[in-house]
Amino acid sequence: MEGIDRDPLSPDPEAPECALEPTAEASERITKLAFAKSLERARSRQGFSQKQVAISVAVGASTYSRWESADDSLLPSFEKLRDLAVTLKVSVDSLMGIAPPAIQGALDPAEEALVAAFRLLPLDDRAAVLHLMKRRRPRF
Protein backbone atom coordinates (compact mmCIF):
# COMPACT_ATOMS: atom_id res chain seq x y z
CA MET A 1 0.00 0.00 0.00
CA GLU A 2 2.09 2.77 -1.34
CA GLY A 3 1.62 6.33 -0.18
CA ILE A 4 -0.09 5.47 3.11
CA ASP A 5 2.29 6.43 5.85
CA ARG A 6 -0.18 8.03 8.26
CA ASP A 7 -2.87 6.78 10.60
CA PRO A 8 -5.97 6.19 8.42
CA LEU A 9 -8.20 7.51 11.23
CA SER A 10 -6.44 10.87 11.51
CA PRO A 11 -7.66 13.74 9.34
CA ASP A 12 -6.03 14.17 5.97
CA PRO A 13 -3.93 17.36 6.15
CA GLU A 14 -4.47 17.93 2.44
CA ALA A 15 -8.26 17.62 2.61
CA PRO A 16 -10.14 20.91 2.31
CA GLU A 17 -11.47 22.26 5.60
CA CYS A 18 -15.16 22.01 6.14
CA ALA A 19 -17.03 23.81 8.87
CA LEU A 20 -19.02 21.28 10.82
CA GLU A 21 -19.53 23.73 13.66
CA PRO A 22 -21.57 26.88 13.05
CA THR A 23 -19.64 30.12 13.16
CA ALA A 24 -20.01 32.30 16.24
CA GLU A 25 -22.22 34.65 14.23
CA ALA A 26 -24.45 31.85 13.01
CA SER A 27 -24.70 30.37 16.49
CA GLU A 28 -25.66 33.75 17.96
CA ARG A 29 -28.30 34.25 15.25
CA ILE A 30 -29.75 30.79 15.95
CA THR A 31 -29.92 31.63 19.66
CA LYS A 32 -31.67 34.94 18.96
CA LEU A 33 -34.18 33.29 16.63
CA ALA A 34 -34.91 30.53 19.17
CA PHE A 35 -35.41 33.15 21.88
CA ALA A 36 -37.69 35.29 19.69
CA LYS A 37 -39.82 32.30 18.69
CA SER A 38 -40.05 30.99 22.27
CA LEU A 39 -40.94 34.43 23.59
CA GLU A 40 -43.72 34.91 21.04
CA ARG A 41 -45.08 31.40 21.67
CA ALA A 42 -45.09 31.89 25.47
CA ARG A 43 -46.81 35.27 25.16
CA SER A 44 -49.46 33.89 22.82
CA ARG A 45 -50.19 30.95 25.14
CA GLN A 46 -50.91 33.39 27.96
CA GLY A 47 -53.11 35.51 25.68
CA PHE A 48 -51.06 38.66 26.28
CA SER A 49 -50.33 41.40 23.80
CA GLN A 50 -46.77 42.60 23.30
CA LYS A 51 -47.70 45.84 25.06
CA GLN A 52 -49.07 43.99 28.11
CA VAL A 53 -45.86 42.00 28.52
CA ALA A 54 -43.74 45.12 27.96
CA ILE A 55 -45.59 46.93 30.74
CA SER A 56 -45.29 43.92 33.04
CA VAL A 57 -41.51 43.75 32.67
CA ALA A 58 -41.08 47.54 32.63
CA VAL A 59 -39.72 48.06 29.12
CA GLY A 60 -40.98 50.04 26.18
CA ALA A 61 -43.26 48.39 23.64
CA SER A 62 -40.65 48.92 20.89
CA THR A 63 -37.98 47.20 23.00
CA TYR A 64 -40.24 44.22 23.56
CA SER A 65 -41.15 44.10 19.87
CA ARG A 66 -37.44 43.99 18.97
CA TRP A 67 -36.95 41.02 21.32
CA GLU A 68 -39.66 39.07 19.47
CA SER A 69 -38.43 40.04 16.02
CA ALA A 70 -34.75 39.10 16.52
CA ASP A 71 -33.96 41.74 13.91
CA ASP A 72 -30.99 43.20 15.74
CA SER A 73 -28.56 42.48 18.51
CA LEU A 74 -30.90 43.48 21.33
CA LEU A 75 -31.53 40.77 23.92
CA PRO A 76 -32.98 41.26 27.40
CA SER A 77 -30.77 41.52 30.46
CA PHE A 78 -30.73 38.64 32.95
CA GLU A 79 -33.09 40.60 35.18
CA LYS A 80 -35.55 41.18 32.34
CA LEU A 81 -35.24 37.57 31.23
CA ARG A 82 -36.22 36.47 34.73
CA ASP A 83 -39.14 38.94 34.73
CA LEU A 84 -40.30 37.62 31.35
CA ALA A 85 -40.20 34.03 32.63
CA VAL A 86 -42.26 34.96 35.69
CA THR A 87 -44.78 37.00 33.67
CA LEU A 88 -45.21 34.30 31.03
CA LYS A 89 -45.13 31.39 33.52
CA VAL A 90 -42.28 29.58 31.76
CA SER A 91 -38.70 28.74 32.61
CA VAL A 92 -35.78 30.84 31.46
CA ASP A 93 -34.48 27.70 29.72
CA SER A 94 -37.63 27.41 27.66
CA LEU A 95 -37.42 31.08 26.68
CA MET A 96 -33.85 30.54 25.54
CA GLY A 97 -34.93 27.53 23.47
CA ILE A 98 -33.05 25.08 25.63
CA ALA A 99 -34.89 21.78 25.66
CA PRO A 100 -35.15 20.07 29.02
CA PRO A 101 -33.52 16.66 29.28
CA ALA A 102 -35.83 13.82 28.35
CA ILE A 103 -37.72 12.54 31.35
CA GLN A 104 -37.51 8.81 31.68
CA GLY A 105 -40.97 7.34 31.87
CA ALA A 106 -42.69 10.49 30.61
CA LEU A 107 -46.44 10.12 30.26
CA ASP A 108 -48.03 9.49 26.90
CA PRO A 109 -51.16 11.50 25.97
CA ALA A 110 -53.58 8.84 27.29
CA GLU A 111 -51.77 8.76 30.64
CA GLU A 112 -51.76 12.55 30.81
CA ALA A 113 -55.53 12.55 30.23
CA LEU A 114 -55.98 9.97 32.97
CA VAL A 115 -53.94 12.01 35.45
CA ALA A 116 -55.86 15.15 34.51
CA ALA A 117 -59.20 13.37 35.06
CA PHE A 118 -57.98 11.97 38.39
CA ARG A 119 -57.03 15.46 39.56
CA LEU A 120 -60.56 16.68 38.86
CA LEU A 121 -62.10 14.05 41.14
CA PRO A 122 -63.28 14.96 44.65
CA LEU A 123 -60.91 13.72 47.37
CA ASP A 124 -63.22 10.87 48.42
CA ASP A 125 -63.37 9.56 44.86
CA ARG A 126 -59.59 9.84 44.53
CA ALA A 127 -59.21 7.72 47.67
CA ALA A 128 -61.62 5.13 46.25
CA VAL A 129 -59.68 4.95 42.97
CA LEU A 130 -56.38 4.54 44.80
CA HIS A 131 -57.89 1.84 47.03
CA LEU A 132 -59.15 -0.05 43.96
CA MET A 133 -55.72 0.23 42.31
CA LYS A 134 -54.00 -1.10 45.43
CA ARG A 135 -56.33 -4.11 45.47
CA ARG A 136 -55.50 -4.83 41.81
CA ARG A 137 -51.79 -4.13 42.13
CA PRO A 138 -50.45 -4.44 45.68
CA ARG A 139 -47.17 -2.72 44.78
CA PHE A 140 -48.96 0.52 43.96
C-alpha positions, -999 to 999 in steps of 0.1 A, spaced: 0 0 0 21 28 -13 16 63 -2 -1 55 31 23 64 59 -2 80 83 -29 68 106 -60 62 84 -82 75 112 -64 109 115 -77 137 93 -60 142 60 -39 174 61 -45 179 24 -83 176 26 -101 209 23 -115 223 56 -152 220 61 -170 238 89 -190 213 108 -195 237 137 -216 269 130 -196 301 132 -200 323 162 -222 346 142 -245 318 130 -247 304 165 -257 338 180 -283 342 153 -298 308 160 -299 316 197 -317 349 190 -342 333 166 -349 305 192 -354 331 219 -377 353 197 -398 323 187 -400 310 223 -409 344 236 -437 349 210 -451 314 217 -451 319 255 -468 353 252 -495 339 228 -502 310 251 -509 334 280 -531 355 257 -511 387 263 -503 414 238 -468 426 233 -477 458 251 -491 440 281 -459 420 285 -437 451 280 -456 469 307 -453 439 330 -415 437 327 -411 475 326 -397 481 291 -410 500 262 -433 484 236 -407 489 209 -380 472 230 -402 442 236 -411 441 199 -374 440 190 -370 410 213 -397 391 195 -384 400 160 -347 391 165 -340 417 139 -310 432 157 -286 425 185 -309 435 213 -315 408 239 -330 413 274 -308 415 305 -307 386 329 -331 406 352 -356 412 323 -352 376 312 -362 365 347 -391 389 347 -403 376 314 -402 340 326 -423 350 357 -448 370 337 -452 343 310 -451 314 335 -423 296 318 -387 287 326 -358 308 315 -345 277 297 -376 274 277 -374 311 267 -339 305 255 -349 275 235 -330 251 256 -349 218 257 -351 201 290 -335 167 293 -358 138 283 -377 125 313 -375 88 317 -410 73 319 -427 105 306 -464 101 303 -480 95 269 -512 115 260 -536 88 273 -518 88 306 -518 125 308 -555 125 302 -560 100 330 -539 120 354 -559 152 345 -592 134 351 -580 120 384 -570 155 396 -606 167 389 -621 141 411 -633 150 446 -609 137 474 -632 109 484 -634 96 449 -596 98 445 -592 77 477 -616 51 463 -597 50 430 -564 45 448 -579 18 470 -591 0 440 -557 2 423 -540 -11 454 -563 -41 455 -555 -48 418 -518 -41 421 -505 -44 457 -472 -27 448 -490 5 440 
